[in-house]
């Protein structure tokens, strides 16, 4: 959430995450339910927060399906047998301009992309901000998840986030963002290499 911090005014991203946590409960939610909750919370954040945020929210329903709602360039992927078998699509106006929630933005949860996919025992669900996906390729993410198969989900998430942060600081790293920036004519990435410093968040769930 890129914003100038004001004394006593919470960041939009913080309000979204904390208020969604209060509302989601422990029952599985369908995509429309998630979208409705996001709309409710976004209206609250519009009134009391500063900045802007992308958002990805997901739930596994009783029928064994993962329902994900994604607004912006964060994402949710499903890893099975060391490969990504499904993922959310990004919402962007143009390169480096993702859809975002903000009091000044026309983007709303109704503009999000939805994912409905059946998950199986042994699958790994990874949700992360663009700070992860900009710096780590699909292959690197899958390798990091598989590196220590007995690790708990929170440890995997921590490892992925730390690796993303490390790569983001490496101006010679080969990254998805650098390749895309070069294609789009960004002179800072004219050589097609380099990490991208950005907010980095990661959540991992193992399907039992």
C-alpha positions as CSV (number, residue, x, y, z in Angstrom):
1,X,0.0,0.0,0.0
2,X,1.9,3.0,-1.3
3,X,0.8,5.9,0.9
4,X,2.1,8.8,3.0
5,X,1.5,7.7,6.6
6,X,-0.6,10.2,8.5
7,X,-0.7,10.3,12.3
8,X,-3.6,8.1,13.6
9,X,-4.8,7.2,10.1
10,X,-4.4,3.4,9.3
11,X,-3.2,2.2,5.9
12,X,-5.9,0.9,3.5
13,X,-4.3,-2.5,3.3
14,X,-4.2,-2.9,7.1
15,X,-7.9,-2.0,7.4
16,X,-8.8,-4.4,4.6
17,X,-6.9,-7.4,6.0
18,X,-8.0,-6.9,9.6
19,X,-11.6,-6.3,8.8
20,X,-11.8,-9.2,6.4
21,X,-10.3,-11.4,9.1
22,X,-13.2,-10.5,11.4
23,X,-15.8,-11.2,8.8
24,X,-14.8,-14.4,7.0
25,X,-15.5,-16.9,9.7
26,X,-14.6,-20.6,9.5
27,X,-17.2,-21.7,7.0
28,X,-16.4,-22.0,3.3
29,X,-17.3,-19.0,1.2
30,X,-18.3,-18.8,-2.5
31,X,-16.8,-16.2,-4.8
32,X,-19.8,-14.0,-4.6
33,X,-19.8,-14.1,-0.8
34,X,-16.1,-13.1,-0.8
35,X,-16.8,-10.2,-3.3
36,X,-19.7,-8.9,-1.1
37,X,-17.5,-8.9,2.0
38,X,-14.7,-7.2,0.1
39,X,-17.1,-4.5,-1.1
40,X,-18.4,-4.0,2.5
41,X,-14.9,-3.7,3.9
42,X,-13.6,-1.5,1.1
43,X,-16.4,1.0,1.8
44,X,-15.3,1.1,5.4
45,X,-11.6,1.5,4.4
46,X,-12.6,4.4,2.0
47,X,-14.0,6.3,5.0
48,X,-11.2,5.7,7.5
49,X,-7.9,4.7,5.8
50,X,-5.2,6.1,3.6
51,X,-3.4,4.7,0.6
52,X,-4.5,1.9,-1.8
53,X,-4.2,-1.9,-1.9
54,X,-4.6,-4.8,-4.2
55,X,-6.4,-7.8,-2.7
56,X,-6.7,-11.5,-3.1
57,X,-9.1,-13.5,-0.9
58,X,-9.8,-17.2,-1.1
59,X,-11.8,-20.0,0.6
60,X,-12.2,-23.7,0.3
61,X,-15.8,-24.8,0.3
62,X,-17.2,-28.1,1.5
63,X,-17.3,-29.5,-2.0
64,X,-13.5,-29.4,-2.1
65,X,-13.3,-26.3,-4.4
66,X,-11.0,-23.4,-4.0
67,X,-12.8,-20.1,-4.6
68,X,-10.5,-17.1,-5.0
69,X,-11.2,-13.4,-5.8
70,X,-8.3,-11.3,-7.0
71,X,-8.2,-7.6,-7.7
72,X,-4.8,-6.3,-8.9
73,X,-1.5,-8.1,-9.3
74,X,-1.4,-10.2,-6.2
75,X,-2.2,-13.8,-6.9
76,X,-3.2,-17.3,-5.8
77,X,-1.7,-20.5,-7.2
78,X,-2.3,-24.2,-6.7
79,X,0.8,-26.4,-6.8
80,X,0.4,-30.1,-7.4
81,X,3.3,-32.5,-8.0
82,X,5.8,-29.7,-8.1
83,X,3.9,-27.8,-10.8
84,X,1.4,-25.0,-10.9
85,X,-1.9,-26.4,-12.1
86,X,-4.1,-23.3,-11.6
87,X,-3.8,-19.6,-10.8
88,X,-5.8,-16.4,-10.6
89,X,-5.5,-13.9,-13.4
90,X,-4.2,-10.4,-12.8
91,X,-6.3,-7.3,-13.2
92,X,-4.2,-4.4,-14.6
93,X,-5.1,-1.2,-16.5
94,X,-1.7,-1.4,-18.2
95,X,1.9,-2.5,-17.3
96,X,2.8,-1.6,-13.7
97,X,-0.7,-0.2,-13.1
98,X,-2.8,-2.9,-11.3
99,X,-6.4,-2.5,-10.2
100,X,-6.4,-1.2,-6.6
101,X,-8.9,-0.4,-4.0
102,X,-8.8,3.2,-2.7
103,X,-11.2,6.0,-2.0
104,X,-9.8,7.7,-5.2
105,X,-10.0,4.6,-7.4
106,X,-12.8,3.5,-9.7
107,X,-11.8,-0.1,-9.2
108,X,-14.1,-2.1,-7.0
109,X,-14.3,-5.8,-5.9
110,X,-16.9,-6.4,-8.7
111,X,-14.1,-5.8,-11.2
112,X,-12.0,-8.7,-9.7
113,X,-11.1,-12.0,-11.4
114,X,-12.5,-15.2,-10.0
115,X,-11.0,-18.6,-9.7
116,X,-13.0,-21.8,-9.0
117,X,-10.9,-25.0,-9.0
118,X,-11.1,-28.4,-7.3
119,X,-8.2,-29.1,-5.0
120,X,-6.8,-32.4,-3.9
121,X,-5.1,-33.8,-0.9
122,X,-1.4,-33.0,-1.1
123,X,-2.0,-29.7,-3.0
124,X,-0.3,-26.6,-1.8
125,X,-2.1,-23.3,-2.2
126,X,0.1,-20.2,-2.2
127,X,-1.2,-16.6,-2.1
128,X,1.1,-13.7,-2.4
129,X,1.6,-10.1,-3.3
130,X,3.4,-9.0,-6.5
131,X,6.6,-8.7,-4.4
132,X,6.8,-12.5,-4.7
133,X,5.5,-13.0,-8.2
134,X,7.6,-10.2,-9.7
135,X,10.8,-11.6,-8.3
136,X,10.3,-15.4,-8.3
137,X,9.5,-17.5,-11.4
138,X,7.0,-20.3,-11.3
139,X,9.8,-22.8,-11.3
140,X,11.6,-21.1,-8.4
141,X,8.4,-20.9,-6.3
142,X,7.7,-24.6,-6.9
143,X,11.3,-25.6,-6.1
144,X,11.1,-23.6,-2.8
145,X,7.8,-25.2,-1.8
146,X,9.2,-28.7,-2.5
147,X,12.6,-28.1,-0.9
148,X,11.5,-29.2,2.6
149,X,8.3,-31.1,2.1
150,X,7.8,-31.7,5.9
151,X,7.9,-28.0,6.7
152,X,4.7,-26.5,8.0
153,X,2.9,-24.1,5.8
154,X,3.9,-21.0,7.7
155,X,7.6,-21.9,7.4
156,X,7.2,-22.4,3.6
157,X,5.5,-19.0,3.4
158,X,8.4,-17.4,5.4
159,X,11.0,-19.0,3.1
160,X,9.3,-17.8,0.0
161,X,8.9,-14.3,1.3
162,X,12.5,-14.1,2.4
163,X,13.8,-15.4,-0.9
164,X,11.6,-12.8,-2.7
165,X,13.1,-10.0,-0.6
166,X,16.6,-11.2,-1.2
167,X,16.1,-11.4,-5.0
168,X,14.4,-8.0,-5.0
169,X,17.6,-6.4,-3.8
170,X,19.8,-8.1,-6.5
171,X,20.2,-5.8,-9.5
172,X,21.6,-8.7,-11.6
173,X,18.9,-11.3,-10.8
174,X,16.8,-12.8,-13.6
175,X,13.2,-12.0,-12.6
176,X,9.8,-12.1,-14.2
177,X,9.4,-8.4,-13.6
178,X,12.7,-7.5,-15.3
179,X,11.7,-9.4,-18.4
180,X,8.3,-7.7,-18.5
181,X,9.7,-4.3,-17.9
182,X,12.2,-4.7,-20.7
183,X,9.4,-5.7,-23.1
184,X,7.5,-2.6,-22.0
185,X,10.4,-0.3,-22.6
186,X,11.4,0.5,-19.0
187,X,14.9,2.0,-19.3
188,X,15.8,0.9,-15.8
189,X,15.5,-2.7,-17.0
190,X,16.9,-2.4,-20.5
191,X,19.2,-5.4,-19.9
192,X,16.2,-7.5,-18.8
193,X,17.7,-8.3,-15.3
194,X,17.2,-7.0,-11.8
195,X,14.9,-7.5,-8.8
196,X,12.0,-5.2,-7.9
197,X,11.7,-3.9,-4.4
198,X,8.0,-4.1,-3.3
199,X,5.7,-5.0,-0.5
200,X,6.0,-8.8,0.1
201,X,3.3,-10.9,1.6
202,X,2.9,-14.7,1.4
203,X,0.4,-17.2,2.8
204,X,0.6,-20.9,2.3
205,X,-2.0,-23.6,2.9
206,X,-1.6,-27.4,2.5
207,X,-4.6,-29.4,1.5
208,X,-5.1,-32.4,3.7
